[in-house]
């Protein structure tokens, strides 16, 4: 009866447990780096007149993912630019109403982050495109 051979013990362990290899789960921190996760947090750097005035005070403005929080934004900026921000402030920008003739609509709501870096750290403009 070949069916019962699967349940036969080998070296004190059931055959089903001995055949299963021990692997780490895919979501484990040891399985790989967090780079793919953090790369989707900071979407782009915002370049406006108000943001340019803040750059003189080492404050830089970024568009970030809507589900990002201050901690993940800080980690993503540190990974991308190599310098940890001292302070991160987050603003939810509401979508505004708009019209095209009789059709009414709404622009997309988004989130922006204002990061204050140390005075010695300068943000490289070439890295913002990535």
Backbone torsions as a table, in degrees:
resi	resn	phi	psi	omega
1	UNK	NA	101.5	-176.0
2	UNK	-70.2	-19.6	-178.6
3	UNK	-65.3	-36.6	-175.6
4	UNK	-80.3	-11.1	178.4
5	UNK	-66.8	-26.6	179.3
6	UNK	-67.4	-26.0	-178.3
7	UNK	-98.4	2.9	-178.7
8	UNK	-73.5	137.1	-178.7
9	UNK	-79.4	137.1	174.3
10	UNK	-124.9	122.2	-179.6
11	UNK	57.2	36.8	176.0
12	UNK	81.3	1.3	179.6
13	UNK	-119.3	147.3	174.5
14	UNK	-63.7	149.3	-176.9
15	UNK	-62.6	-34.9	-179.2
16	UNK	-66.5	-36.9	179.8
17	UNK	-75.5	-32.6	-179.4
18	UNK	-71.8	-30.2	-177.4
19	UNK	-80.0	-19.3	-176.3
20	UNK	-83.0	119.3	178.3
21	UNK	-76.5	148.8	178.5
22	UNK	-87.6	115.4	178.7
23	UNK	-127.2	154.1	177.5
24	UNK	-78.4	145.3	177.6
25	UNK	-65.5	154.1	-176.3
26	UNK	-67.5	-27.3	-177.9
27	UNK	-87.7	3.8	-178.8
28	UNK	-69.7	147.9	179.2
29	UNK	-68.1	-26.9	-179.5
30	UNK	-78.5	-17.2	-176.2
31	UNK	-67.5	-32.6	-178.9
32	UNK	-170.3	-176.4	-179.6
33	UNK	-82.0	168.3	179.8
34	UNK	-93.9	9.5	-175.3
35	UNK	-58.1	-43.7	179.9
36	UNK	-63.4	-35.5	-179.9
37	UNK	-68.6	-45.2	-175.8
38	UNK	-75.6	-18.6	-178.2
39	UNK	-70.6	-21.7	-179.6
40	UNK	-93.1	3.8	-177.5
41	UNK	-80.3	-56.0	-179.5
42	UNK	-89.8	114.1	-175.5
43	UNK	-84.7	-46.9	178.7
44	UNK	-164.8	161.9	175.4
45	UNK	-90.4	135.1	178.9
46	UNK	-90.4	127.6	179.5
47	UNK	-116.6	100.5	177.5
48	UNK	-130.5	175.3	178.2
49	UNK	-64.6	-41.4	-179.9
50	UNK	-67.4	-38.2	177.8
51	UNK	-68.5	-34.8	178.3
52	UNK	-67.5	-35.2	176.8
53	UNK	-68.2	-34.0	177.8
54	UNK	-73.2	-24.9	179.8
55	UNK	-64.4	-26.5	176.2
56	UNK	-68.0	-24.4	177.7
57	UNK	-100.9	17.1	-178.7
58	UNK	62.7	32.7	174.2
59	UNK	-111.1	125.7	-177.8
60	UNK	-122.1	145.5	-174.6
61	UNK	-112.7	134.7	-178.0
62	UNK	-133.1	148.2	167.6
63	UNK	-88.5	130.0	-175.8
64	UNK	-123.0	168.8	179.2
65	UNK	-64.8	145.0	-177.2
66	UNK	-62.9	-26.5	-179.0
67	UNK	-95.8	7.9	-178.5
68	UNK	-79.1	148.0	174.2
69	UNK	-117.6	179.2	-174.5
70	UNK	-61.9	-37.4	-177.0
71	UNK	-67.1	-47.2	-179.1
72	UNK	-69.6	-32.9	176.6
73	UNK	-64.5	-42.8	179.9
74	UNK	-63.3	-42.5	178.4
75	UNK	-65.4	-40.7	-179.3
76	UNK	-67.1	-40.1	178.3
77	UNK	-67.4	-37.6	178.1
78	UNK	-65.6	-39.1	179.1
79	UNK	-68.4	-40.7	-175.7
80	UNK	-74.8	-42.9	-172.7
81	UNK	-106.6	-8.4	176.3
82	UNK	80.0	6.1	178.1
83	UNK	-135.1	133.6	-178.9
84	UNK	-81.9	133.2	176.7
85	UNK	-71.0	145.2	177.3
86	UNK	-74.2	-37.9	-176.4
87	UNK	-144.6	142.4	176.1
88	UNK	-128.2	124.3	174.9
89	UNK	-113.6	141.7	-174.3
90	UNK	-121.7	136.6	-179.9
91	UNK	-129.3	128.6	172.0
92	UNK	-88.8	118.9	-179.8
93	UNK	-95.5	122.6	-175.8
94	UNK	-76.8	153.3	174.0
95	UNK	-77.9	136.7	-176.8
96	UNK	-101.8	149.8	178.9
97	UNK	-72.1	147.8	179.4
98	UNK	-148.7	161.9	-178.8
99	UNK	-135.4	145.4	168.4
100	UNK	-126.1	90.5	-175.7
101	UNK	69.6	-119.7	179.0
102	UNK	-87.1	-13.5	-176.0
103	UNK	-84.6	124.3	176.5
104	UNK	-101.7	147.9	179.9
105	UNK	-151.0	-168.3	-178.2
106	UNK	-148.2	138.2	176.1
107	UNK	-76.3	162.5	-175.7
108	UNK	-73.7	135.3	173.4
109	UNK	-77.9	147.7	-178.5
110	UNK	-147.9	174.3	-176.7
111	UNK	-124.6	137.1	175.9
112	UNK	-124.5	152.7	-179.5
113	UNK	-124.0	136.8	176.1
114	UNK	-110.9	111.3	-175.6
115	UNK	-106.8	129.9	176.5
116	UNK	-101.9	117.3	180.0
117	UNK	-98.6	161.7	173.5
118	UNK	-60.5	155.1	-176.9
119	UNK	-62.4	-29.3	-178.7
120	UNK	-75.9	-23.4	-178.0
121	UNK	-86.7	130.4	176.3
122	UNK	-119.5	136.9	-179.0
123	UNK	-84.1	127.5	-178.8
124	UNK	-83.9	127.9	-175.8
125	UNK	-67.9	-27.2	-179.8
126	UNK	-69.7	-30.7	-178.7
127	UNK	-77.0	-16.0	-178.5
128	UNK	-74.4	-22.0	-178.9
129	UNK	-74.4	-23.1	-176.6
130	UNK	-75.1	NA	NA
